[in-house]
Amino acid sequence: MYVLIDMEWVTNRHGNHWPTQLAAIRVDEEWQTVDSFSVLFRPKDITFQKWDHMAFSGWTRDNFLNADSLYPALDAFEHWLQPEDILCWWHQEAYDLYIMFTKVAQIRDRASMVVFLSDYIYGFLAGQKGAVGSPYKICAARDIPTPEPAHCSINDVLAIQSLVQSIDFQQRNLQAPPKKWVKDTTALKGSPVFPLLYDTATQLLHHSDCELLPDNRYLPAYTSFKAPIRKRYKPCACCHDEFLDALWDRNQDSITRSDYNYVYSKQSKVFHTRNCSHVLLSFDIQGTVSYETCLKSGRRPCKHCKPVPIERKRISLPIKQNKPQKAENRNLNGEERKALGRFKRAKEERETAFKRGDLTEAERNTVMALSQPGLAFWASKGYSTFHTRNCSKITGLNQLRGFARYQDAVRAGYSPCRHCRPSPKQDVKFSIPITNKERHGETTDTLIQLCTQHCLPFEYDMRYFTLQTMAGKWRIDMSLRPVRLEHINLVTERGNTKKFHTQPRLFLSLKDTFDYIMRHDSKLIEEIVAKDNQSQELAMGEVRKARQWVAPSPRQFRLILLLSNPVIRKWYWEYPNSCQRKGVNKNGQRRSSKRVDGHARRSTRGPILF
């Protein structure tokens, strides 16, 4: 028996597919229902939970969350099938994905034969109005009632059943190869159904009753000018004015629905305003918001409409105020999930420890140090090793010092613990400050108000909010929760204006993000000012030292002149006793002639000191 089947699926941002619904009905020779099957699939993970996707139509969110997983759902369907069943899919794409899902679930496909109804239906309806498209589109062209909503698997199967019954499609047609069909519907000259015909020989578009059309030959037929305009057909004199009017209306509607301030044709070197009539007869209209963009593309302003620069409008984009997105609902990568987990554990540790209320000052400091979400390794003063958070050796230690990276602990002079064996793989790449908290109802206006209070320049678009301080340029990704922050240090990278680097911190609200920016740059500015003050003090010290300089004595001045000669200086350092034989001691004074044990007393080797 024949089985009408349909499957819906969803695709995540990585390009992976996952089924959402599957429905099938077993029919008799008259396409009447004999038996039915329907099942929902639970999403594999959070990346496939796109609840506004059409693949989730007809059911609630709880229905999918409480549904079966992939293996039991497909296994139940395979046991429902009978060996003699013939699966009737509408198109091949759904069947190919079904085979892929059965392989993923390691379930053997028990169906012996498969047919694709779209190929048979298109060939069966060739030459008629509404012969190509989805079952709903073909049914709408013939006023055939269909269930709602669309893209619900059981409704799609019922729509296919209503279609084959209404057009009197016999099951014996499925036993032969499908008829050849073309995407464009064809009709003869004088067709009452299709008002427009395209002559492929002359490459002109005509009215169906035009005298220039050939007789007894099927030509591509159209019900409106929409498709001929998209294909850029040339009109015959019989429909030339109507063709231009339709082109004018299409372009006017496209410009009205767009946000462009300036429009132009792709092949033209002239750009126009939105209301200019000189661009409304072009096939390919493009546009832009900025006047400077048009000039940079090499185009010149139109002499008729005379476009002038317009101040760019700023659009405030709220972040789903009705149902604010929670941090855990965002598609987090592995490092971000670890950061969120550390943040939650740190909160719980502090709340649990402080509830006791009998902590000493040392115990309190230990809890504060161990519950820092931005640290991965800890060491104690007086010990030579550092440990991970779960190491038993860290119990009872005081005066803890934390490190975010393995190399930071090694540079500080500590060696890894042999018990817990810390490694660089445990480095903290992202962290959420412990003081962060979720604030619902935040929008772009929140950041605009904060920047205005602090007199900071800012700009924003559909995704990023960019602001600039005295020490850096910051970019906030408004589409993500937790908030990811990017930065350019204008102090160390003065020539860099576009290459941002990602901050190792995530934030649960826009207010916390802005506060971090202000603290970061304020600290950086204070360090710069302190460094400048230190340099100024050193320079003043040199000045004061120069002012206190005293001229040497005549004897010292003569010695300085002698030693200024490199030959004499080398000789003096290599043969210091030669100078001493001249009667000069190490203090630059005359040597006494006293003798000890019959020998002249020698002074210490070395240079003459002043």
C-alpha positions as CSV (number, residue, x, y, z in Angstrom):
1,M,0.0,0.0,0.0
2,Y,1.0,3.6,-0.5
3,V,2.1,5.8,2.4
4,L,2.0,9.6,2.2
5,I,4.8,10.9,4.4
6,D,6.2,14.3,5.4
7,M,9.0,15.4,7.7
8,E,10.0,18.8,9.1
9,W,13.4,19.7,10.4
10,V,15.4,22.6,11.7
11,T,19.0,23.8,10.9
12,N,21.3,25.4,13.5
13,R,23.9,28.1,13.0
14,H,26.6,25.4,12.3
15,G,24.6,24.0,9.4
16,N,23.6,20.8,11.2
17,H,20.1,19.4,10.7
18,W,17.7,17.8,13.2
19,P,14.1,16.5,12.7
20,T,11.1,18.1,14.5
21,Q,8.1,16.3,13.1
22,L,7.2,13.2,11.1
23,A,3.7,12.2,10.0
24,A,2.4,9.5,7.6
25,I,-0.9,8.0,6.5
26,R,-1.5,4.7,4.8
27,V,-4.1,5.0,2.0
28,D,-6.1,2.6,-0.1
29,E,-6.6,2.8,-3.9
30,E,-8.9,5.8,-3.6
31,W,-6.5,7.7,-1.4
32,Q,-8.7,7.2,1.6
33,T,-7.0,6.9,5.0
34,V,-6.5,3.4,6.4
35,D,-4.0,4.1,9.2
36,S,-2.0,7.1,10.4
37,F,1.2,7.8,12.4
38,S,2.6,11.0,13.9
39,V,5.5,11.7,16.1
40,L,7.5,14.7,17.5
41,F,11.2,14.9,18.1
42,R,12.9,16.4,21.1
43,P,15.6,19.0,20.1
44,K,19.1,17.5,20.4
45,D,20.5,20.6,22.2
46,I,19.8,24.3,22.7
47,T,21.2,25.2,19.2
48,F,18.1,23.5,17.6
49,Q,15.6,25.2,19.9
50,K,14.4,27.9,17.4
51,W,10.8,28.2,18.6
52,D,9.8,30.8,16.0
53,H,11.0,28.5,13.1
54,M,8.2,27.1,10.8
55,A,9.3,23.6,11.5
56,F,7.8,23.9,15.0
57,S,4.4,24.9,13.7
58,G,1.2,23.3,15.0
59,W,2.5,22.4,18.4
60,T,3.7,24.1,21.6
61,R,7.1,24.4,23.0
62,D,6.3,22.0,25.9
63,N,5.2,19.4,23.3
64,F,8.6,19.3,21.7
65,L,10.5,19.4,25.1
66,N,8.5,16.4,26.3
67,A,8.8,14.5,23.0
68,D,10.8,11.4,22.3
69,S,14.5,11.5,21.3
70,L,15.7,10.5,17.8
71,Y,16.1,6.8,18.3
72,P,12.8,5.8,19.9
73,A,10.8,8.0,17.6
74,L,12.3,6.6,14.4
75,D,12.2,3.1,15.7
76,A,8.5,3.4,16.4
77,F,7.9,4.6,12.9
78,E,10.0,1.8,11.3
79,H,7.9,-0.7,13.3
80,W,4.7,0.9,12.1
81,L,5.7,0.4,8.5
82,Q,4.9,-2.8,6.7
83,P,7.2,-4.6,4.2
84,E,4.9,-3.9,1.2
85,D,4.5,-0.2,1.9
86,I,5.6,2.3,-0.7
87,L,6.7,5.7,0.7
88,C,5.4,8.7,-1.2
89,W,7.5,11.8,-0.4
90,W,6.8,15.2,-1.9
91,H,10.4,15.9,-2.8
92,Q,13.8,14.2,-2.5
93,E,15.4,16.6,0.1
94,A,13.2,15.3,2.9
95,Y,13.9,11.7,2.0
96,D,17.7,12.2,1.9
97,L,17.6,13.8,5.4
98,Y,15.4,11.0,6.6
99,I,18.0,8.4,5.5
100,M,20.7,10.4,7.2
101,F,18.7,10.5,10.5
102,T,18.2,6.8,10.4
103,K,21.9,6.2,10.0
104,V,22.6,8.6,12.9
105,A,20.1,6.6,15.1
106,Q,21.5,3.3,13.7
107,I,18.1,2.2,12.5
108,R,17.7,0.1,9.3
109,D,15.4,1.6,6.7
110,R,12.7,-1.1,6.1
111,A,10.9,0.6,3.2
112,S,11.3,-1.3,-0.1
113,M,10.3,1.5,-2.6
114,V,10.2,5.3,-2.6
115,V,8.5,7.7,-5.0
116,F,8.5,11.5,-5.2
117,L,5.1,12.9,-5.9
118,S,6.2,16.3,-7.0
119,D,7.7,14.9,-10.2
120,Y,4.5,13.0,-11.0
121,I,2.1,15.9,-10.1
122,Y,4.1,18.5,-12.1
123,G,4.1,16.3,-15.2
124,F,0.4,15.5,-14.7
125,L,-0.6,19.2,-14.4
126,A,1.8,20.4,-17.2
127,G,0.2,23.2,-19.2
128,Q,-2.3,24.2,-16.5
129,K,-2.4,27.2,-14.1
130,G,-0.6,26.7,-10.9
131,A,1.1,23.4,-11.9
132,V,4.3,24.0,-10.0
133,G,5.0,24.7,-6.3
134,S,4.2,23.3,-2.9
135,P,1.0,21.3,-2.3
136,Y,-0.6,24.4,-0.6
137,K,0.2,26.6,-3.6
138,I,-1.2,24.1,-6.1
139,C,-4.3,23.7,-4.0
140,A,-4.8,27.5,-3.6
141,A,-4.7,27.9,-7.4
142,R,-7.6,25.4,-7.6
143,D,-9.5,26.6,-4.5
144,I,-8.9,23.3,-2.8
145,P,-9.3,23.7,1.0
146,T,-6.2,22.7,3.1
147,P,-5.7,22.4,6.9
148,E,-3.8,25.1,8.8
149,P,-1.1,25.8,9.8
150,A,1.3,24.9,7.1
151,H,4.6,23.2,7.8
152,C,2.9,21.0,10.4
153,S,3.7,17.4,9.2
154,I,0.2,16.0,9.7
155,N,-1.3,19.0,7.9
156,D,1.1,18.7,5.0
157,V,0.2,15.1,4.6
158,L,-3.5,15.9,4.6
159,A,-2.9,18.7,2.0
160,I,-1.1,16.2,-0.3
161,Q,-4.1,13.8,0.2
162,S,-6.6,16.5,-0.7
163,L,-4.6,17.5,-3.8
164,V,-4.3,14.0,-5.3
165,Q,-8.0,13.3,-4.6
166,S,-9.2,16.7,-6.1
167,I,-7.2,16.4,-9.4
168,D,-8.2,12.8,-9.8
169,F,-4.6,11.5,-9.8
170,Q,-4.6,7.7,-10.1
171,Q,-2.2,5.5,-8.3
172,R,-1.4,3.5,-11.5
173,N,0.4,6.7,-12.7
174,L,3.1,6.0,-10.0
175,Q,4.0,2.6,-11.6
176,A,5.4,4.4,-14.7
177,P,8.2,7.0,-14.9
178,P,7.1,10.5,-14.4
179,K,6.3,12.7,-17.4
180,K,8.8,15.4,-18.4
181,W,7.8,18.8,-17.4
182,V,9.3,22.3,-17.5
183,K,9.1,24.8,-14.7
184,D,7.4,27.4,-16.9
185,T,3.8,26.7,-17.8
186,T,3.1,26.5,-21.5
187,A,0.0,27.5,-23.5
188,L,-1.2,28.1,-27.0
189,K,-2.0,31.4,-28.7
190,G,-5.3,32.9,-27.6
191,S,-5.3,31.1,-24.2
192,P,-8.1,32.4,-21.9
193,V,-6.2,31.4,-18.8
194,F,-2.8,32.9,-19.4
195,P,-2.8,36.6,-20.7
196,L,1.0,36.7,-21.4
197,L,3.1,34.4,-23.7
198,Y,6.8,34.5,-24.4
199,D,8.0,33.7,-27.9
200,T,11.4,32.0,-27.5
201,A,12.2,32.5,-31.2
202,T,11.9,36.3,-31.3
203,Q,12.6,36.7,-27.5
204,L,9.7,39.0,-27.0
205,L,6.8,39.0,-24.6
206,H,3.3,39.3,-26.1
207,H,-0.3,39.3,-25.1
208,S,-1.9,35.9,-25.7
209,D,-4.0,37.3,-28.5
210,C,-1.1,39.1,-30.3
211,E,-1.1,38.6,-34.1
212,L,2.7,38.2,-34.1
213,L,2.6,34.9,-32.1
214,P,3.0,31.6,-34.0
215,D,0.0,29.3,-34.2
216,N,-0.2,25.7,-33.0
217,R,2.9,26.0,-30.8
218,Y,3.1,25.8,-27.0
219,L,4.9,28.8,-25.5
220,P,5.9,29.8,-21.9
221,A,2.8,31.3,-20.3
222,Y,2.5,33.8,-17.4
223,T,-0.4,35.3,-15.5
224,S,1.3,38.6,-14.6
225,F,4.4,40.7,-15.4
226,K,6.2,39.6,-12.2
227,A,8.2,36.7,-13.6
228,P,8.9,38.3,-17.0
229,I,10.3,41.4,-15.3
230,R,12.5,39.2,-13.0
231,K,13.8,37.4,-16.2
232,R,14.2,40.8,-18.0
233,Y,12.1,39.9,-21.0
234,K,11.7,42.5,-23.8
235,P,8.0,43.4,-24.3
236,C,6.3,43.5,-27.7
237,A,4.6,46.7,-28.8
238,C,1.2,45.2,-27.8
239,C,2.2,45.2,-24.1
240,H,5.0,47.7,-23.9
241,D,3.2,50.3,-21.9
242,E,1.7,47.8,-19.4
243,F,5.2,46.2,-19.0
244,L,6.8,49.6,-18.1
245,D,3.9,50.4,-15.7
246,A,4.4,47.1,-13.9
247,L,8.2,47.7,-13.7
248,W,7.5,51.2,-12.4
249,D,5.2,49.9,-9.7
250,R,7.6,47.1,-8.7
251,N,10.5,49.4,-8.2
252,Q,8.4,52.0,-6.4
253,D,7.2,49.4,-4.0
254,S,10.7,48.1,-3.4
255,I,12.1,51.6,-2.6
256,T,9.1,52.3,-0.3
257,R,9.8,49.2,1.8
258,S,13.5,49.9,2.0
259,D,15.4,52.2,4.4
260,Y,17.7,53.5,1.6
261,N,18.3,57.3,1.3
262,Y,19.9,56.9,-2.1
263,V,19.2,54.5,-4.9
264,Y,20.9,53.6,-8.2
265,S,21.1,51.0,-11.0
266,K,23.9,48.5,-10.9
267,Q,25.2,49.4,-14.3
268,S,24.7,53.2,-13.9
269,K,27.3,55.7,-12.7
270,V,24.6,58.0,-11.3
271,F,22.8,57.8,-8.0
272,H,19.4,59.3,-7.1
273,T,17.1,60.2,-4.3
274,R,14.2,57.8,-3.3
275,N,11.6,59.9,-5.2
276,C,13.6,60.3,-8.5
277,S,11.6,59.1,-11.5
278,H,14.8,58.5,-13.6
279,V,15.6,55.3,-11.7
280,L,12.2,53.7,-11.6
281,L,12.5,51.9,-15.0
282,S,15.7,50.0,-14.0
283,F,15.7,46.2,-13.6
284,D,18.2,46.0,-10.8
285,I,17.9,48.8,-8.3
286,Q,20.3,49.0,-5.4
287,G,20.6,51.5,-2.6
288,T,22.6,52.8,0.4
289,V,22.0,55.0,3.4
290,S,25.2,57.0,3.2
291,Y,26.0,59.8,0.7
292,E,29.7,59.1,1.1
293,T,29.2,55.5,0.1
294,C,27.8,56.5,-3.3
295,L,30.7,58.8,-3.9
296,K,33.3,56.2,-2.9
297,S,31.7,53.8,-5.5
298,G,32.6,56.2,-8.3
299,R,29.0,57.4,-8.9
300,R,27.9,61.0,-9.3
301,P,24.7,62.7,-8.1
302,C,21.8,62.9,-10.5
303,K,21.4,66.3,-12.2
304,H,17.6,66.0,-12.1
305,C,16.9,65.2,-8.4
306,K,20.2,66.7,-7.0
307,P,20.7,64.5,-3.9
308,V,22.4,66.1,-0.9
309,P,24.0,64.5,2.2
310,I,21.4,63.4,4.8
311,E,22.3,62.9,8.5
312,R,22.2,59.2,9.2
313,K,19.3,58.1,11.4
314,R,20.2,56.2,14.5
315,I,17.9,53.3,15.3
316,S,17.4,52.0,18.9
317,L,17.3,48.2,18.9
318,P,15.7,46.8,22.1
319,I,16.7,43.4,23.4
320,K,13.4,41.5,23.5
321,Q,11.7,43.4,26.3
322,N,8.7,41.1,26.7
323,K,10.8,37.9,27.3
324,P,14.4,38.9,28.1
325,Q,17.0,36.4,27.0
326,K,18.7,34.6,29.9
327,A,22.4,34.0,29.9
328,E,22.1,30.3,29.8
329,N,19.8,30.4,26.8
330,R,22.4,31.8,24.5
331,N,24.4,29.4,22.3
332,L,27.6,29.4,24.4
333,N,30.9,27.8,23.4
334,G,32.9,25.6,25.7
335,E,34.9,28.3,27.4
336,E,31.9,30.5,27.9
337,R,30.0,27.6,29.5
338,K,32.9,27.0,31.9
339,A,32.9,30.7,32.8
340,L,29.2,30.6,33.6
341,G,29.6,27.5,35.7
342,R,32.5,29.1,37.7
343,F,30.3,32.2,38.3
344,K,27.4,30.1,39.6
345,R,29.6,28.0,41.8
346,A,31.4,31.1,43.3
347,K,28.0,32.6,44.1
348,E,26.9,29.5,45.9
349,E,30.1,29.1,47.8
350,R,30.0,32.7,49.1
351,E,26.3,32.5,50.1
352,T,26.8,29.1,51.8
353,A,29.9,30.3,53.7
354,F,28.5,33.7,54.8
355,K,25.3,32.2,56.0
356,R,27.1,30.7,59.0
357,G,28.2,34.1,60.3
358,D,31.0,32.7,62.5
359,L,33.9,33.1,60.1
360,T,37.2,34.5,61.3
361,E,39.0,37.2,59.3
362,A,41.4,34.6,57.9
363,E,38.6,32.2,56.9
364,R,36.7,35.0,55.3
365,N,39.7,36.0,53.3
366,T,40.2,32.4,52.2
367,V,36.6,32.1,51.0
368,M,36.9,35.4,49.1
369,A,40.1,34.2,47.4
370,L,38.8,30.7,46.5
371,S,35.5,32.0,45.2
372,Q,36.9,34.3,42.5
373,P,35.5,33.1,39.2
374,G,38.5,34.6,37.3
375,L,41.1,32.4,39.0
376,A,42.1,28.8,38.2
377,F,45.2,28.2,40.4
378,W,46.0,29.1,44.0
379,A,49.2,29.2,46.1
380,S,49.9,30.1,49.7
381,K,52.5,32.4,51.1
382,G,55.5,30.4,52.4
383,Y,54.8,27.4,50.2
384,S,56.5,26.5,46.8
385,T,53.6,24.8,45.0
386,F,50.3,25.9,43.4
387,H,47.1,23.9,43.2
388,T,43.8,23.7,41.5
389,R,40.5,24.4,43.2
390,N,39.6,20.8,44.1
391,C,43.1,19.8,45.4
392,S,43.0,18.4,49.0
393,K,46.4,20.0,49.7
394,I,44.9,23.5,49.6
395,T,42.6,22.8,52.6
396,G,43.7,24.8,55.7
397,L,46.0,27.2,53.8
398,N,45.9,30.9,54.5
399,Q,47.1,34.0,52.7
400,L,46.1,32.5,49.3
401,R,47.2,34.1,46.1
402,G,45.3,33.3,42.9
403,F,46.4,33.1,39.2
404,A,44.3,32.9,36.1
405,R,46.9,31.2,33.9
406,Y,49.4,28.4,34.5
407,Q,52.4,30.5,33.3
408,D,51.5,33.3,35.7
409,A,51.9,30.9,38.6
410,V,55.2,29.6,37.2
411,R,56.6,33.1,36.7
412,A,55.8,33.9,40.3
413,G,58.2,31.2,41.4
414,Y,55.7,28.4,42.2
415,S,55.9,24.8,40.9
416,P,52.8,22.6,40.1
417,C,51.4,20.3,42.7
418,R,52.2,16.7,42.2
419,H,48.9,15.6,43.7
420,C,46.4,17.6,41.6
421,R,48.7,18.1,38.6
422,P,47.6,21.5,37.2
423,S,48.1,22.1,33.5
424,P,47.8,25.0,31.0
425,K,44.6,23.5,29.7
426,Q,42.9,24.7,32.9
427,D,43.7,28.4,32.2
428,V,40.8,30.8,32.5
429,K,40.0,32.3,29.1
430,F,36.7,33.9,30.0
431,S,35.3,34.9,33.4
432,I,32.2,36.7,34.7
433,P,32.9,39.2,37.6
434,I,31.4,38.1,40.9
435,T,29.5,41.4,41.3
436,N,27.5,40.9,38.1
437,K,23.8,40.4,38.1
438,E,21.1,40.1,35.5
439,R,19.1,43.3,34.8
440,H,16.0,42.8,32.6
441,G,14.6,45.4,30.3
442,E,17.9,46.9,29.2
443,T,18.1,48.3,25.7
444,T,20.4,50.4,23.5
445,D,18.9,53.5,25.2
446,T,20.5,52.4,28.5
447,L,24.0,52.7,27.0
448,I,23.0,55.9,25.2
449,Q,22.0,57.5,28.6
450,L,25.2,56.3,30.3
451,C,27.4,57.6,27.5
452,T,25.6,60.9,27.6
453,Q,26.1,61.3,31.3
454,H,29.9,60.7,31.0
455,C,30.2,62.8,27.7
456,L,31.5,59.8,25.7
457,P,31.2,59.7,21.9
458,F,29.3,56.6,20.6
459,E,27.7,55.0,17.6
460,Y,25.7,51.9,16.9
461,D,24.3,49.8,14.1
462,M,22.1,46.6,13.9
463,R,24.5,44.6,16.1
464,Y,27.4,46.6,17.7
465,F,27.4,49.5,20.1
466,T,30.7,51.3,19.9
467,L,32.0,53.9,22.4
468,Q,35.3,55.7,23.0
469,T,37.1,56.9,26.1
470,M,40.4,58.8,26.5
471,A,42.3,55.5,26.7
472,G,40.4,53.0,24.5
473,K,37.8,52.2,22.0
474,W,35.1,49.6,23.0
475,R,32.6,47.5,21.0
476,I,29.7,45.8,22.7
477,D,27.9,42.9,20.9
478,M,24.2,43.6,21.5
479,S,23.1,40.3,20.1
480,L,24.7,38.2,22.7
481,R,23.9,37.3,26.3
482,P,26.2,37.1,28.3
483,V,27.6,40.3,26.8
484,R,30.9,39.9,24.9
485,L,33.2,42.9,24.9
486,E,35.9,43.9,22.4
487,H,38.6,46.5,22.9
488,I,41.3,48.6,21.2
489,N,44.0,50.1,23.5
490,L,44.6,53.6,22.1
491,V,47.6,54.2,24.4
492,T,49.7,51.2,23.3
493,E,48.1,50.9,19.8
494,R,47.7,54.5,18.6
495,G,47.7,53.5,14.9
496,N,45.1,50.8,15.4
497,T,41.5,51.9,14.8
498,K,39.8,48.8,13.5
499,K,41.4,45.6,14.8
500,F,39.6,44.7,18.1
501,H,40.6,42.0,20.5
502,T,38.1,40.1,22.7
503,Q,38.2,40.8,26.4
504,P,38.6,37.8,28.7
505,R,35.5,38.8,30.6
506,L,31.7,38.3,30.0
507,F,28.9,40.3,31.6
508,L,25.3,39.6,32.5
509,S,24.0,43.1,31.8
510,L,24.8,46.2,29.9
511,K,25.2,48.3,33.1
512,D,27.9,46.0,34.4
513,T,29.6,46.1,31.0
514,F,29.7,49.9,31.0
515,D,31.0,50.0,34.6
516,Y,33.8,47.7,33.7
517,I,34.8,49.9,30.8
518,M,35.0,53.0,33.1
519,R,37.0,51.2,35.8
520,H,39.4,49.7,33.2
521,D,40.2,53.0,31.5
522,S,40.3,55.1,34.7
523,K,42.9,52.7,36.1
524,L,44.9,52.9,32.9
525,I,44.8,56.7,32.9
526,E,45.9,56.8,36.5
527,E,48.9,54.6,35.7
528,I,49.8,56.9,32.8
529,V,49.6,60.0,35.0
530,A,51.7,58.4,37.7
531,K,54.3,57.3,35.2
532,D,54.4,60.9,33.7
533,N,54.8,62.3,37.2
534,Q,57.7,59.9,38.0
535,S,59.4,60.8,34.8
536,Q,59.0,64.5,35.6
537,E,60.5,64.0,39.0
538,L,63.5,62.2,37.6
539,A,64.0,65.0,35.1
540,M,63.8,67.6,37.9
541,G,66.3,65.5,40.0
542,E,68.8,65.6,37.1
543,V,68.3,69.4,36.9
544,R,68.9,69.8,40.7
545,K,72.0,67.5,40.5
546,A,73.4,69.6,37.7
547,R,72.8,72.8,39.7
548,Q,74.8,71.3,42.7
549,W,77.8,70.4,40.6
550,V,81.2,71.6,42.0
551,A,84.3,72.3,39.9
552,P,87.3,70.0,40.5
553,S,90.5,71.1,42.0
554,P,93.5,72.0,39.8
555,R,95.2,68.6,40.6
556,Q,92.0,66.7,39.8
557,F,91.4,68.7,36.7
558,R,94.9,67.9,35.4
559,L,94.3,64.2,36.1
560,I,91.0,64.3,34.3
561,L,92.7,65.8,31.2
562,L,95.2,63.0,31.3
563,L,92.7,60.3,31.6
564,S,90.6,61.8,28.8
565,N,93.2,60.4,26.4
566,P,92.1,56.8,25.6
567,V,95.7,55.6,25.3
568,I,96.7,57.0,28.7
569,R,93.5,55.7,30.3
570,K,94.2,52.2,29.0
571,W,97.7,52.3,30.2
572,Y,96.7,53.5,33.6
573,W,94.2,50.7,34.1
574,E,96.5,48.0,32.9
575,Y,99.6,49.2,34.7
576,P,98.4,50.9,37.9
577,N,101.8,50.4,39.7
578,S,103.4,52.6,37.1
579,C,101.4,55.5,38.3
580,Q,102.2,54.6,41.9
581,R,106.0,54.7,41.0
582,K,105.4,58.3,40.2
583,G,104.6,58.9,43.9
584,V,100.8,59.1,43.7
585,N,98.6,56.9,45.9
586,K,95.0,55.8,45.3
587,N,93.7,59.0,46.9
588,G,95.6,61.2,44.4
589,Q,98.0,62.3,47.1
590,R,101.8,62.1,47.3
591,R,103.1,58.8,48.6
592,S,105.2,58.8,51.7
593,S,108.8,57.5,51.5
594,K,108.6,55.4,54.6
595,R,110.0,52.0,54.3
596,V,109.0,48.7,55.9
597,D,111.5,45.9,56.2
598,G,113.8,47.6,53.7
599,H,111.0,47.9,51.0
600,A,109.0,50.9,49.9
601,R,105.4,50.7,51.0
602,R,103.0,50.0,48.0
603,S,99.5,51.3,47.9
604,T,96.5,49.2,46.8
605,R,96.1,48.4,43.1
606,G,93.3,50.3,41.4
607,P,92.4,53.6,39.9
608,I,92.7,56.9,41.4
609,L,89.6,57.9,43.3
610,F,88.4,61.5,43.9
